């Protein structure tokens, strides 16, 4: 893993292994040492991103290393726990729902890790998941979502889905929409299937016509926007902790993110009467309005710098 040089948020840094190819896990003490230096330098948020964060350490047999006088395994749970002691927000991305992911949820309840998971479900239809060579356990996922929310009611789950995968029927797509209605994920992205050089899916029969892909893409995005608007509307009147990303000196407005919002891919929190703020400030915000993706509010206490 390394710190991404491409992260353009002054308050956030990404801890990223290679996003392609075989697993190549770094020693946990090296990651923690680098993250510790960033936090000491003023970084307020650490984004843990990889091709498969849940599989961290599998290739090096979860070998433990010494960190500040204690052993830390090369394992997602250990790494998340230790990152959570550094004093910055810790956000987990590309977490496949292996059973051991359940052990991270108590860390969220303790406040060590942000109540946020980016899980690439890809689809819900058992038939399509099998064609993708992914576990077809959509019903069990719904049960786990319920258990996670029981322990951490404000957990935000984002995911991405592929529409128009070869062989996807209207029945499969309707199954996905029904699943999403029940799952009520907080953030949803969708992609139309496109052949990728060397991918096994290129040889699958029953290609979905482009116009059908487009129609399904529009339907899933319409549904996800409605669910998002409903969930954000329920936030109106509540108070959230917000990390400020940018301040507009001309309008005295500011833009930030709640714990439910990753930079660049999720929503934002727009603040008025915020000319006194600076990027990196963390403050409590009373939510006064919402739309399909964003929240609008005012600060209710002095910022913490």
RATAJO-V154144 format. One record per residue. N is the residue number from 1. RES is the residue in three letters. PSI is psi as a letter, one per 40 degrees, with the letter a starting at -180 (* if undefined). Layout:
BEGIN
N,RES,PSI  N,RES,PSI
END
This chain:
BEGIN
1,UNK,i  2,UNK,i  3,UNK,h  4,UNK,h  5,UNK,e  6,UNK,e  7,UNK,h  8,UNK,e  9,UNK,h  10,UNK,d  11,UNK,e  12,UNK,i  13,UNK,i  14,UNK,h  15,UNK,h  16,UNK,h  17,UNK,a  18,UNK,h  19,UNK,e  20,UNK,i  21,UNK,a  22,UNK,i  23,UNK,h  24,UNK,g  25,UNK,h  26,UNK,i  27,UNK,h  28,UNK,d  29,UNK,d  30,UNK,d  31,UNK,d  32,UNK,d  33,UNK,d  34,UNK,d  35,UNK,d  36,UNK,d  37,UNK,d  38,UNK,d  39,UNK,d  40,UNK,d  41,UNK,e  42,UNK,e  43,UNK,h  44,UNK,e  45,UNK,h  46,UNK,h  47,UNK,h  48,UNK,h  49,UNK,h  50,UNK,i  51,UNK,d  52,UNK,g  53,UNK,d  54,UNK,d  55,UNK,e  56,UNK,h  57,UNK,e  58,UNK,d  59,UNK,d  60,UNK,f  61,UNK,f  62,UNK,f  63,UNK,h  64,UNK,i  65,UNK,i  66,UNK,h  67,UNK,h  68,UNK,f  69,UNK,e  70,UNK,i  71,UNK,h  72,UNK,h  73,UNK,i  74,UNK,g  75,UNK,i  76,UNK,d  77,UNK,d  78,UNK,d  79,UNK,d  80,UNK,d  81,UNK,d  82,UNK,d  83,UNK,d  84,UNK,e  85,UNK,e  86,UNK,e  87,UNK,e  88,UNK,i  89,UNK,h  90,UNK,h  91,UNK,h  92,UNK,h  93,UNK,i  94,UNK,f  95,UNK,h  96,UNK,i  97,UNK,f  98,UNK,i  99,UNK,d  100,UNK,e  101,UNK,d  102,UNK,d  103,UNK,e  104,UNK,d  105,UNK,d  106,UNK,d  107,UNK,d  108,UNK,d  109,UNK,d  110,UNK,e  111,UNK,e  112,UNK,d  113,UNK,i  114,UNK,i  115,UNK,g  116,UNK,h  117,UNK,h  118,UNK,h  119,UNK,h  120,UNK,g  121,UNK,d  122,UNK,d  123,UNK,i  124,UNK,d  125,UNK,h  126,UNK,d  127,UNK,d  128,UNK,d  129,UNK,d  130,UNK,d  131,UNK,d  132,UNK,e  133,UNK,f  134,UNK,i  135,UNK,h  136,UNK,g  137,UNK,f  138,UNK,d  139,UNK,d  140,UNK,d  141,UNK,d  142,UNK,d  143,UNK,d  144,UNK,d  145,UNK,d  146,UNK,d  147,UNK,d  148,UNK,d  149,UNK,d  150,UNK,d  151,UNK,d  152,UNK,g  153,UNK,d  154,UNK,e  155,UNK,h  156,UNK,h  157,UNK,h  158,UNK,i  159,UNK,i  160,UNK,i  161,UNK,i  162,UNK,h  163,UNK,i  164,UNK,f  165,UNK,i  166,UNK,h  167,UNK,e  168,UNK,h  169,UNK,i  170,UNK,d  171,UNK,d  172,UNK,d  173,UNK,d  174,UNK,d  175,UNK,d  176,UNK,d  177,UNK,d  178,UNK,d  179,UNK,d  180,UNK,d  181,UNK,d  182,UNK,d  183,UNK,d  184,UNK,f  185,UNK,i  186,UNK,d  187,UNK,h  188,UNK,h  189,UNK,i  190,UNK,i  191,UNK,i  192,UNK,h  193,UNK,h  194,UNK,h  195,UNK,h  196,UNK,h  197,UNK,h  198,UNK,e  199,UNK,h  200,UNK,d  201,UNK,e  202,UNK,d  203,UNK,e  204,UNK,i  205,UNK,a  206,UNK,f  207,UNK,i  208,UNK,h  209,UNK,i  210,UNK,d  211,UNK,d  212,UNK,d  213,UNK,d  214,UNK,d  215,UNK,d  216,UNK,d  217,UNK,d  218,UNK,d  219,UNK,d  220,UNK,d  221,UNK,d  222,UNK,d  223,UNK,d  224,UNK,d  225,UNK,d  226,UNK,d  227,UNK,d  228,UNK,d  229,UNK,d  230,UNK,d  231,UNK,d  232,UNK,d  233,UNK,d  234,UNK,e  235,UNK,e  236,UNK,h  237,UNK,e  238,UNK,i  239,UNK,h  240,UNK,i  241,UNK,h  242,UNK,h  243,UNK,h  244,UNK,h  245,UNK,d  246,UNK,i  247,UNK,h  248,UNK,h  249,UNK,d  250,UNK,d  251,UNK,e  252,UNK,f  253,UNK,i  254,UNK,i  255,UNK,h  256,UNK,a  257,UNK,i  258,UNK,i  259,UNK,e  260,UNK,e  261,UNK,h  262,UNK,i  263,UNK,h  264,UNK,d  265,UNK,e  266,UNK,a  267,UNK,a  268,UNK,i  269,UNK,h  270,UNK,h  271,UNK,i  272,UNK,i  273,UNK,f  274,UNK,f  275,UNK,e  276,UNK,e  277,UNK,i  278,UNK,i  279,UNK,h  280,UNK,e  281,UNK,i  282,UNK,h  283,UNK,i  284,UNK,h  285,UNK,h  286,UNK,h  287,UNK,h  288,UNK,e  289,UNK,i  290,UNK,i  291,UNK,a  292,UNK,d  293,UNK,d  294,UNK,i  295,UNK,i  296,UNK,h  297,UNK,a  298,UNK,i  299,UNK,i  300,UNK,e  301,UNK,i  302,UNK,i  303,UNK,i  304,UNK,h  305,UNK,*
END
